[in-house]
Amino acid sequence: MRTRHRAVRLGAVLALVASATVTPAAFAANPIVTSYYTADPAPLVVGNTLYIYAGRDEAPAGTDNFVMREWRVLSSTDAATWTDHGARANVGTFPWAGADAWASEVEPKNGKYYWYTSVNGTGPGWMDIGVAVGDTPLGPFRDAKGGPLVSDGTPNSSGLNIDPTVFTDDDGQSYLYWGGYWGARAAKLKPNMVELDGPVTTPQGLANFWEAPWMFKRNGLYYLMYAANDTNGCVTDSNYACQRYATATNPLGPWTHRGVVLDRVSSTTNHAGVVQFNGQYYIVYHNANAPGGGNFRRSVAVDLLHFNADGTMRKVTQTTTGPPPNPAGGGGTNLAPSATASTSYVSAWESLAALNNGGTPASSADRSNLAYGNWPERGTQWVEYQWPTAKSVNRVATYWFDDDQGIDLPASCAVQYWNGSAYVDVPGQSACGVAGNAFNTTTFTAVTTTRLRLSITSKPDFSTGVLEWQAFQA
Ligand code: FUB
């Protein structure tokens, strides 16, 4: 990996290019773009939209160097289908830089969007951290500082000043993390987001850190995920890398290493980001899986990320299909909280209140917002919502409970409504999904009713359960 970056440095004399204007195009499945190469993805949720900021690999086939001159933006409203917004910044955005549009991340603050980038400055040293700013997630972006935020001249900077990740805590304090060549670094940012506030620190406890940090917070716990390339449970060939992660109770650590969350991918570099969108966690990363792909012709992929009840992350399953569409909660009003729930049966130690208490489960085993279960009943059971006045409903989203004991994911389900004299299936319903660890969305022709029912049929020898059931106004 060291050789790789050095080779890039020697070969990096790149022309500036202007942002291309690209007609938005739709993509789906993994990799999410196959018409050109994308790398170093950084996700960001703004409203109902999930953005991915990514570099573009332009290296011709057979080239053993990065050729990267621009940063691009993709967006989605369901984490499954993507729109290409083209290049929104490039090395020319920074008049003091000349090449190497490496990894970046966008952070919203002060009503603006700050795009922190790795870029090769023309001053002394090699890679720097630059920061551009724009008024919308799509820009236009302009240099926010007139020079690097971090360079080789910054006291205690990393051996390779790349891969910025910015995190803003609940108290409004923002932090910058970055680094490569085994040198992780962290610093507070001033409220203006373009100056470091205090000394650069060296995070403690990030076992085998190599590059590509990604910082986030979940349930009060801080997570720092990063690329490692050790051969002790990470990869068998140190030219490749995995994603390890550590947790802390303070944004500046000390950190406790928790394990590997993403195994090696098909490219030598491994760069990832984590985001919660519509109640579901996702990991975005890159690989070499697009046609003609390679270590310098990488492609961005998206997959589901699941947490265990103790806050640890489950290892990611890398797919070629990508996650199922997840528009749940993204648009539409969830009518469930205003409904009264009832059921054919609930176990005395479980709770019907789980259905509509607004929880966002981390996994199908996550009981932190209560769980509805009907053990030891089997066969077909139901849960139901009743409203005092009729509601028009055309979509539900169900997060199933699975305790790995007597309760398993169901064999099948159906959405029904009270038509005034009987319960009947809602018309035109899409498949009633029974996947674990995600919201299963079922759409149907709108019905106006006071009672909506979820009929659940168990697998033989198991009971069933639900962690959250959302019902959306048409
Ligand atoms: O894309 C260039 C560099 O490769 C990134 O900055 C690193 O994280 C690695 O992915």
Boltz pocket constraint, residues with backbone or C-beta under 6 A from the ligand:
constraints:
  - pocket:
      binder: B
      contacts: [[A, 39], [A, 40], [A, 55], [A, 66], [A, 101], [A, 102], [A, 103], [A, 118], [A, 162], [A, 163], [A, 211], [A, 212], [A, 269], [A, 270], [A, 271]]
      max_distance: 6.0
